[in-house]
């Protein structure tokens, strides 16, 4: 790979491939088949270890640490018990999400309670998320995508994503909301039941996911764009003329409305009926979950993604590229940072829950860093960090964009054979859906970044570049080539997630404090 760093632009030469070995640059090779096989083996080894760790910690947390309803569990547990008692018309006005979790909990309770009569209702209901995160998410949802993009991610790693893993132990809506909407994505990309049935199944999963989190209707739109795009680029032959591709996408969507668009359009129709009935996207407690323009929320998200994706982006060359970009475009960089400062100044919402609830990391992060009243920290320190985080978010996706030739036709005849990559259209759709999901929310809540992370991460092919050392090909042409691999980075990603999980679990179990209006000791979670 050669790069022009003077202008901050990467210029990639097409790699040459022979016997599953890609020539990255003279004297530098990458053995794809070895990486894929090794990745499969490591996942098979790590998965039972992950099951063992989560199983032991789930038992410990549930029986020893919090054998009582914790924070929002009291709303979810009580509503499920209301359904178990047969009172289907009763609804707690404090609950803001639809009853998907409670229906799932009702089913799970009726299955497990006759078998495990000694288990408490709390434990049985928590098993809903535990089973979903331990089995359904990595095996059913992520594994098929992994088979199509084995160099991009490992299911065992993403199943340990810290913001998700926290809720494997509790009875919250996030786990199954994520499972159903990502299963919709998996079905749309892998087409396991054939094109027609898979798209209808994808739309069904997307619709079910909205019963857990209303904003998933936005991600349903993103998946629909992907479904249309992956067929339109073949049927209409996309080129490097971006505006023409948008037009071709629209025309194809109209022509194939019944086969591709209609399954997802039904979800939009049902959601519109819901809005007319509820007169708001939020159920229940509307006063504390009102619409706002919380622009800085996007930078909060990129900051979290920056931290979680350290094993993916961290390298000397990446940092040099950012430095070169800032040096070669100083005026543009300056105004970008000034723009971020203006967003911090005028589009920061401080929700009362954020300042009143010290049981979340965001309370301490906002109080001591993000919301620090000292301008040196709030603006001149934080804004450059947001700038680097946004650069990282963008640059990790950019090399993975599927580009088109203005003359040569696409050498693929069926959408199932397309790589798991976004085009300029779906990349734009991803950004728009991310904005629409997080910016209207006035509450600084890391849970809201789970889906933006996964929809971003599964389309990234991991870099094979070493993390610390530089690659220096041998000057002697007769010397054996250097073989690089992404396996180390993917392993570090798993270890990094597990390290964060262990640290947060230690804090959760060891650091306690009382609340006057709560009968049990309180703890810190995401």
C-alpha positions as CSV (number, residue, x, y, z in Angstrom):
1,X,0.0,0.0,0.0
2,X,1.3,3.4,-0.9
3,X,-0.1,6.6,0.6
4,X,0.1,10.3,-0.1
5,X,0.3,11.8,3.4
6,X,1.2,15.3,2.2
7,X,-2.5,16.0,1.5
8,X,-3.8,13.6,4.1
9,X,-5.3,11.3,1.4
10,X,-4.7,7.6,1.1
11,X,-4.0,6.4,-2.4
12,X,-4.4,2.6,-2.4
13,X,-2.9,0.4,-5.1
14,X,-4.9,-2.7,-6.0
15,X,-3.5,-5.7,-4.2
16,X,-2.3,-8.7,-6.1
17,X,-3.5,-12.0,-4.9
18,X,-2.0,-15.4,-5.5
19,X,-2.8,-18.7,-3.7
20,X,-4.9,-16.8,-1.0
21,X,-1.9,-14.5,-0.4
22,X,-2.3,-10.8,-1.0
23,X,0.7,-8.6,-1.9
24,X,0.1,-5.4,0.1
25,X,3.3,-3.8,-1.0
26,X,6.7,-4.9,-2.3
27,X,8.0,-7.3,0.2
28,X,4.8,-7.3,2.4
29,X,2.3,-10.1,2.1
30,X,-0.9,-11.1,3.8
31,X,-2.2,-14.7,3.9
32,X,-5.9,-14.5,3.9
33,X,-6.7,-18.2,4.3
34,X,-4.4,-18.6,7.3
35,X,-6.0,-15.6,9.0
36,X,-9.5,-16.9,8.4
37,X,-8.7,-20.5,9.6
38,X,-6.9,-19.1,12.7
39,X,-9.8,-16.8,13.4
40,X,-12.2,-19.8,13.4
41,X,-10.0,-21.8,15.7
42,X,-9.6,-18.9,18.2
43,X,-13.3,-18.3,18.2
44,X,-13.9,-22.0,19.0
45,X,-11.4,-21.8,21.8
46,X,-12.6,-18.5,23.3
47,X,-16.3,-19.1,23.1
48,X,-16.5,-21.8,25.9
49,X,-14.2,-19.6,28.0
50,X,-16.5,-16.7,27.5
51,X,-19.5,-18.9,28.5
52,X,-17.7,-20.0,31.6
53,X,-16.8,-16.5,32.6
54,X,-20.2,-15.0,32.0
55,X,-21.9,-18.0,33.7
56,X,-19.9,-17.7,36.9
57,X,-20.2,-13.9,37.1
58,X,-24.0,-14.1,36.3
59,X,-24.5,-16.5,39.2
60,X,-22.4,-14.3,41.5
61,X,-24.0,-11.0,40.5
62,X,-27.5,-12.4,40.7
63,X,-27.2,-14.3,43.9
64,X,-24.6,-12.4,45.9
65,X,-24.2,-8.8,44.6
66,X,-27.7,-7.6,43.5
67,X,-30.3,-10.3,44.4
68,X,-32.8,-7.4,44.2
69,X,-34.2,-5.1,41.5
70,X,-31.6,-2.7,40.4
71,X,-32.3,0.8,39.1
72,X,-34.8,0.6,36.1
73,X,-35.3,-3.1,36.7
74,X,-38.1,-2.3,39.1
75,X,-40.2,-0.9,36.3
76,X,-39.5,-3.8,33.9
77,X,-39.8,-6.6,36.5
78,X,-43.0,-5.2,38.0
79,X,-44.6,-4.8,34.6
80,X,-43.7,-8.3,33.6
81,X,-45.2,-9.6,36.9
82,X,-48.3,-7.6,36.1
83,X,-48.6,-9.6,32.9
84,X,-47.8,-12.9,34.7
85,X,-50.8,-12.1,37.0
86,X,-53.0,-11.7,34.0
87,X,-53.5,-8.0,34.2
88,X,-52.8,-7.2,30.5
89,X,-54.5,-3.8,30.5
90,X,-52.4,-2.3,33.3
91,X,-49.4,-0.2,32.3
92,X,-46.8,1.7,34.4
93,X,-46.8,5.2,33.1
94,X,-43.1,5.6,34.0
95,X,-42.1,3.0,31.3
96,X,-41.1,4.6,28.0
97,X,-40.6,1.6,25.8
98,X,-43.1,-0.9,24.3
99,X,-43.8,-4.3,26.0
100,X,-41.5,-6.5,23.9
101,X,-39.3,-7.4,26.8
102,X,-42.3,-8.2,29.1
103,X,-43.8,-10.5,26.5
104,X,-40.5,-12.3,26.2
105,X,-40.2,-12.5,30.0
106,X,-43.7,-13.9,30.2
107,X,-42.8,-16.7,27.8
108,X,-39.5,-17.4,29.5
109,X,-41.1,-17.5,32.9
110,X,-43.7,-20.0,31.8
111,X,-41.0,-22.3,30.3
112,X,-38.5,-22.2,33.2
113,X,-40.5,-21.8,36.3
114,X,-42.0,-25.3,36.3
115,X,-38.5,-26.7,35.7
116,X,-36.6,-24.6,38.2
117,X,-39.2,-24.0,41.0
118,X,-36.6,-22.9,43.5
119,X,-35.4,-20.0,41.4
120,X,-36.7,-16.5,42.0
121,X,-38.7,-14.6,39.5
122,X,-35.9,-12.1,39.3
123,X,-33.3,-14.7,38.3
124,X,-35.6,-16.3,35.7
125,X,-36.4,-13.0,34.1
126,X,-32.7,-12.0,34.0
127,X,-32.0,-15.2,32.2
128,X,-33.8,-13.7,29.2
129,X,-30.9,-11.4,28.5
130,X,-28.3,-13.8,29.7
131,X,-29.3,-16.5,27.2
132,X,-29.8,-13.9,24.5
133,X,-26.3,-12.5,24.9
134,X,-24.6,-15.8,25.5
135,X,-26.1,-17.9,22.8
136,X,-28.5,-16.0,20.4
137,X,-26.3,-13.0,19.8
138,X,-22.9,-14.6,19.0
139,X,-24.3,-17.8,17.4
140,X,-27.4,-16.8,15.6
141,X,-26.9,-13.2,14.8
142,X,-23.1,-12.6,14.4
143,X,-21.9,-16.0,13.2
144,X,-23.5,-15.8,9.7
145,X,-22.1,-12.3,9.2
146,X,-18.7,-13.6,10.4
147,X,-18.8,-16.3,7.7
148,X,-19.2,-13.5,5.1
149,X,-16.6,-11.2,6.7
150,X,-14.2,-13.3,8.7
151,X,-11.4,-10.7,8.4
152,X,-13.6,-8.0,9.8
153,X,-14.6,-9.1,13.3
154,X,-15.0,-12.0,15.6
155,X,-18.4,-13.0,17.0
156,X,-16.8,-13.8,20.4
157,X,-15.4,-10.3,20.6
158,X,-18.5,-8.3,19.7
159,X,-20.6,-10.5,22.0
160,X,-18.3,-9.2,24.8
161,X,-18.8,-5.5,23.9
162,X,-18.8,-3.8,27.3
163,X,-22.0,-1.7,26.8
164,X,-23.9,-4.9,25.9
165,X,-22.3,-7.3,28.4
166,X,-23.4,-5.1,31.3
167,X,-27.1,-5.9,30.5
168,X,-26.5,-9.7,30.3
169,X,-26.8,-9.6,34.1
170,X,-29.9,-7.3,34.3
171,X,-33.5,-7.2,33.0
172,X,-33.3,-4.3,30.5
173,X,-34.5,-3.9,27.0
174,X,-31.1,-3.3,25.3
175,X,-30.0,-6.9,24.6
176,X,-33.0,-8.2,22.7
177,X,-33.5,-4.8,21.0
178,X,-30.0,-5.3,19.6
179,X,-30.5,-8.9,18.8
180,X,-33.6,-8.5,16.7
181,X,-32.4,-5.4,14.7
182,X,-29.0,-6.9,14.0
183,X,-30.7,-10.2,13.0
184,X,-32.7,-8.1,10.5
185,X,-29.4,-6.9,9.1
186,X,-27.9,-10.4,9.0
187,X,-30.9,-11.8,7.2
188,X,-30.8,-8.9,4.6
189,X,-27.1,-9.5,3.9
190,X,-26.7,-13.3,4.0
191,X,-30.1,-14.3,2.6
192,X,-30.2,-17.7,4.3
193,X,-33.8,-18.5,3.1
194,X,-33.5,-17.2,-0.4
195,X,-33.9,-13.6,-1.4
196,X,-37.7,-13.1,-1.0
197,X,-38.2,-15.0,2.2
198,X,-35.1,-13.6,3.8
199,X,-36.1,-10.0,3.2
200,X,-39.6,-10.6,4.7
201,X,-37.9,-12.3,7.7
202,X,-35.5,-9.4,7.9
203,X,-38.4,-6.9,8.0
204,X,-40.2,-9.0,10.6
205,X,-37.2,-9.0,12.9
206,X,-36.9,-5.2,12.4
207,X,-40.6,-4.8,13.3
208,X,-40.2,-7.0,16.4
209,X,-37.2,-5.0,17.5
210,X,-39.4,-1.8,17.6
211,X,-41.4,-3.6,20.4
212,X,-38.2,-3.2,22.5
213,X,-37.0,0.2,21.4
214,X,-39.0,2.6,19.2
215,X,-36.0,4.3,17.6
216,X,-35.2,1.0,15.9
217,X,-37.6,2.1,13.2
218,X,-34.7,4.3,12.0
219,X,-32.4,1.4,11.7
220,X,-35.1,-0.5,9.8
221,X,-34.8,2.3,7.3
222,X,-31.0,1.8,7.1
223,X,-31.5,-1.9,6.5
224,X,-34.0,-1.2,3.8
225,X,-31.6,1.1,2.0
226,X,-29.0,-1.7,2.2
227,X,-31.4,-4.2,0.7
228,X,-32.3,-1.9,-2.2
229,X,-28.8,-0.7,-2.8
230,X,-27.2,-4.2,-3.0
231,X,-29.6,-5.1,-5.8
232,X,-29.7,-1.7,-7.5
233,X,-25.9,-1.6,-7.9
234,X,-26.0,-4.8,-9.9
235,X,-29.2,-4.2,-11.8
236,X,-28.5,-0.6,-12.6
237,X,-24.7,-0.8,-12.7
238,X,-23.5,1.9,-10.3
239,X,-20.6,4.1,-11.5
240,X,-18.3,6.5,-9.8
241,X,-20.9,9.3,-10.5
242,X,-22.5,9.6,-7.1
243,X,-25.5,11.6,-8.0
244,X,-26.4,9.1,-10.7
245,X,-26.2,6.2,-8.2
246,X,-28.7,7.9,-5.9
247,X,-31.1,8.3,-8.9
248,X,-30.6,4.7,-9.9
249,X,-31.3,3.6,-6.3
250,X,-34.5,5.5,-6.3
251,X,-35.7,4.2,-9.7
252,X,-34.9,0.6,-8.7
253,X,-36.7,1.0,-5.4
254,X,-39.8,2.2,-7.3
255,X,-39.6,-0.6,-9.9
256,X,-39.0,-3.4,-7.2
257,X,-41.2,-1.9,-4.6
258,X,-43.2,-5.1,-3.9
259,X,-40.2,-7.4,-3.7
260,X,-37.7,-5.3,-1.8
261,X,-39.3,-2.2,-0.3
262,X,-42.7,-3.4,0.7
263,X,-41.6,-5.7,3.6
264,X,-40.0,-2.7,5.4
265,X,-42.6,-0.2,4.3
266,X,-45.2,-2.2,6.3
267,X,-43.1,-1.5,9.4
268,X,-43.2,2.2,8.6
269,X,-46.9,2.1,8.1
270,X,-47.5,0.4,11.4
271,X,-45.1,2.8,13.2
272,X,-47.1,5.7,11.7
273,X,-50.3,4.3,13.2
274,X,-48.5,4.0,16.5
275,X,-47.5,7.7,16.4
276,X,-51.1,8.7,15.6
277,X,-52.3,6.7,18.5
278,X,-49.6,7.7,21.0
279,X,-49.1,11.3,19.7
280,X,-45.4,10.8,20.5
281,X,-42.6,8.4,19.9
282,X,-42.2,7.9,23.7
283,X,-44.6,5.9,25.8
284,X,-45.3,6.8,29.4
285,X,-43.0,9.3,30.9
286,X,-42.9,11.8,28.0
287,X,-41.8,14.8,30.2
288,X,-38.3,13.4,30.9
289,X,-37.8,12.1,27.3
290,X,-38.8,15.0,25.1
291,X,-37.4,15.8,21.7
292,X,-34.3,18.1,21.6
293,X,-31.4,19.0,19.4
294,X,-28.5,17.6,21.4
295,X,-25.8,18.0,18.8
296,X,-22.9,17.2,21.2
297,X,-24.4,13.7,21.6
298,X,-22.6,12.7,18.3
299,X,-19.3,13.6,19.8
300,X,-20.1,11.7,23.0
301,X,-20.7,8.7,20.8
302,X,-17.5,9.1,18.8
303,X,-15.6,9.5,22.1
304,X,-16.9,6.1,23.4
305,X,-16.3,4.5,20.0
306,X,-12.7,5.9,20.1
307,X,-12.1,4.2,23.4
308,X,-13.7,0.9,22.6
309,X,-12.0,0.6,19.2
310,X,-8.4,1.3,20.4
311,X,-7.1,-2.1,19.2
312,X,-8.5,-1.4,15.7
313,X,-7.1,2.0,15.0
314,X,-4.0,2.3,17.3
315,X,-0.8,2.4,15.3
316,X,2.0,4.8,14.6
317,X,0.9,5.2,11.0
318,X,-2.6,6.1,12.0
319,X,-1.4,8.8,14.4
320,X,1.0,10.1,11.8
321,X,-1.8,10.3,9.3
322,X,-3.9,12.4,11.7
323,X,-0.9,14.6,12.4
324,X,-0.2,15.0,8.7
325,X,-3.8,15.8,8.0
326,X,-3.8,18.6,10.7
327,X,-0.5,20.0,9.5
328,X,-1.4,20.0,5.8
329,X,-4.8,21.5,6.4
330,X,-4.3,23.8,9.4
331,X,-7.0,26.3,8.5
332,X,-9.6,23.6,7.9
333,X,-8.7,21.8,11.1
334,X,-8.8,25.1,13.1
335,X,-12.4,25.9,11.9
336,X,-13.5,22.3,12.5
337,X,-12.4,22.5,16.1
338,X,-14.1,25.9,16.4
339,X,-17.2,24.3,15.0
340,X,-17.0,21.6,17.6
341,X,-16.7,24.3,20.3
342,X,-19.8,26.0,19.0
343,X,-21.7,22.7,19.2
344,X,-20.5,22.2,22.8
345,X,-21.6,25.8,23.6
346,X,-25.0,25.9,22.0
347,X,-26.1,22.2,21.6
348,X,-25.3,20.7,24.9
349,X,-28.3,19.5,26.9
350,X,-27.9,18.7,30.6
351,X,-30.7,16.4,31.6
352,X,-31.7,16.5,35.3
353,X,-31.2,12.7,35.5
354,X,-27.5,13.1,34.5
355,X,-26.8,15.4,37.5
356,X,-29.0,13.6,39.9
357,X,-27.9,9.9,39.4
358,X,-24.4,9.0,40.5
359,X,-25.0,5.3,39.7
360,X,-23.7,5.8,36.1
361,X,-20.3,6.5,34.7
362,X,-21.6,9.4,32.7
363,X,-22.3,11.3,36.0
364,X,-18.6,11.3,36.8
365,X,-17.4,11.8,33.2
366,X,-19.7,14.8,32.8
367,X,-19.0,16.3,36.2
368,X,-15.2,16.1,36.0
369,X,-14.4,16.3,32.3
370,X,-17.0,16.9,29.7
371,X,-19.1,19.4,31.7
372,X,-16.2,20.9,33.6
373,X,-16.9,24.7,34.0
374,X,-13.2,25.5,33.2
375,X,-13.0,26.6,29.6
376,X,-9.5,25.2,29.3
377,X,-10.9,21.8,29.8
378,X,-14.5,22.1,28.4
379,X,-13.4,23.7,25.1
380,X,-9.7,23.7,24.5
381,X,-9.0,20.2,25.7
382,X,-12.3,18.3,24.9
383,X,-12.9,19.8,21.5
384,X,-9.6,18.5,20.0
385,X,-10.3,15.1,21.5
386,X,-13.7,15.1,19.8
387,X,-12.0,16.1,16.6
388,X,-9.6,13.1,16.8
389,X,-12.5,10.8,17.8
390,X,-14.6,12.0,14.8
391,X,-11.6,11.5,12.5
392,X,-11.1,8.0,13.8
393,X,-14.8,7.1,13.3
394,X,-14.7,8.4,9.7
395,X,-11.2,7.0,8.7
396,X,-11.8,3.5,9.9
397,X,-14.8,3.3,7.6
398,X,-13.5,5.1,4.6
399,X,-11.0,2.5,3.4
400,X,-13.8,-0.1,3.5
401,X,-16.2,1.8,1.2
402,X,-17.2,-0.1,-1.9
403,X,-16.2,2.0,-4.9
404,X,-17.2,1.6,-8.5
405,X,-15.6,2.0,-11.9
406,X,-17.0,4.5,-14.4
407,X,-16.4,2.1,-17.3
408,X,-16.1,-1.5,-16.2
409,X,-19.3,-3.3,-15.1
410,X,-19.6,-4.7,-11.6
411,X,-18.1,-8.3,-11.7
412,X,-20.9,-9.7,-9.5
413,X,-24.3,-11.0,-10.8
414,X,-26.1,-11.7,-7.5
415,X,-26.3,-9.6,-4.3
416,X,-25.4,-12.6,-2.1
417,X,-21.9,-12.5,-3.7
418,X,-21.3,-8.8,-2.8
419,X,-18.8,-8.1,0.0
420,X,-20.0,-6.9,3.4
421,X,-19.2,-3.3,2.6
422,X,-21.1,0.0,2.4
423,X,-21.1,2.3,-0.6
424,X,-21.2,6.1,-0.5
425,X,-25.0,5.8,-0.3
426,X,-25.3,3.4,2.6
427,X,-22.4,5.2,4.4
428,X,-24.4,8.4,4.2
429,X,-27.5,6.5,5.3
430,X,-25.6,5.2,8.3
431,X,-24.5,8.7,9.3
432,X,-28.1,10.0,9.0
433,X,-29.5,7.1,11.0
434,X,-26.9,7.6,13.7
435,X,-27.8,11.3,13.9
436,X,-31.5,10.7,14.0
437,X,-31.1,8.0,16.7
438,X,-28.9,9.9,19.2
439,X,-29.1,13.6,18.6
440,X,-32.8,14.0,19.5
441,X,-32.2,12.5,22.9
442,X,-31.5,15.0,25.7
443,X,-30.1,12.3,28.0
444,X,-26.4,11.4,27.9
445,X,-26.8,7.6,28.0
446,X,-24.0,5.2,26.7
447,X,-26.7,2.5,26.0
448,X,-27.8,4.7,23.1
449,X,-24.5,4.1,21.4
450,X,-24.8,0.3,21.3
451,X,-26.5,0.1,17.9
452,X,-24.5,3.0,16.3
453,X,-21.4,1.0,17.3
454,X,-22.5,-2.4,15.9
455,X,-23.8,-0.9,12.6
456,X,-20.5,0.8,12.2
457,X,-18.2,-2.0,13.4
458,X,-19.6,-4.9,11.4
459,X,-18.7,-3.1,8.2
460,X,-15.0,-2.5,9.1
461,X,-12.4,-4.9,7.9
462,X,-9.7,-4.9,10.5
463,X,-6.3,-3.4,9.7
464,X,-3.4,-5.9,9.5
465,X,-0.8,-3.2,10.3
466,X,1.2,-3.8,13.5
467,X,0.2,-1.8,16.5
468,X,3.5,-0.5,17.7
469,X,6.3,-1.3,15.3
470,X,6.8,0.0,11.7
471,X,6.8,-2.3,8.7
472,X,10.2,-2.1,7.0
473,X,10.5,-4.4,3.9
474,X,13.9,-6.0,3.4
475,X,16.1,-4.0,1.0
476,X,17.4,-7.2,-0.5
477,X,14.9,-8.5,-3.1
478,X,15.9,-12.1,-2.4
479,X,15.0,-11.9,1.3
480,X,11.7,-13.6,2.3
481,X,8.7,-11.3,2.4
482,X,7.2,-9.9,5.6
483,X,3.8,-11.5,6.4
484,X,1.3,-9.3,8.3
485,X,-2.0,-10.4,9.8
486,X,-5.1,-8.8,11.5
487,X,-5.4,-11.7,13.9
488,X,-3.4,-10.0,16.6
489,X,-5.6,-6.9,16.5
490,X,-8.8,-8.9,16.6
491,X,-7.4,-10.9,19.6
492,X,-6.5,-7.6,21.3
493,X,-10.0,-6.3,20.7
494,X,-11.4,-9.3,22.6
495,X,-8.9,-8.9,25.4
496,X,-9.5,-5.2,25.6
497,X,-13.3,-5.7,25.9
498,X,-12.7,-8.4,28.5
499,X,-10.4,-6.1,30.5
500,X,-13.1,-3.3,30.5
501,X,-15.7,-5.9,31.5
502,X,-13.6,-7.1,34.4
503,X,-12.8,-3.6,35.6
504,X,-16.4,-2.4,35.5
505,X,-17.6,-5.6,37.2
506,X,-15.1,-5.1,40.0
507,X,-16.3,-1.5,40.4
508,X,-19.9,-2.8,40.4
509,X,-19.3,-5.4,43.0
510,X,-16.9,-3.6,45.3
511,X,-17.9,0.1,45.3
512,X,-21.2,0.7,47.0
513,X,-23.0,3.7,48.5
514,X,-26.4,4.3,50.1
515,X,-29.3,6.3,48.8
516,X,-31.8,7.7,51.3
517,X,-34.9,6.5,49.3
518,X,-33.5,3.1,48.3
519,X,-33.5,0.1,50.7
520,X,-30.3,-1.5,49.2
521,X,-26.8,-0.3,48.5
522,X,-26.3,1.4,45.2
523,X,-23.6,0.6,42.6
524,X,-22.2,2.1,39.4
525,X,-23.0,0.8,35.9
526,X,-22.8,2.2,32.4
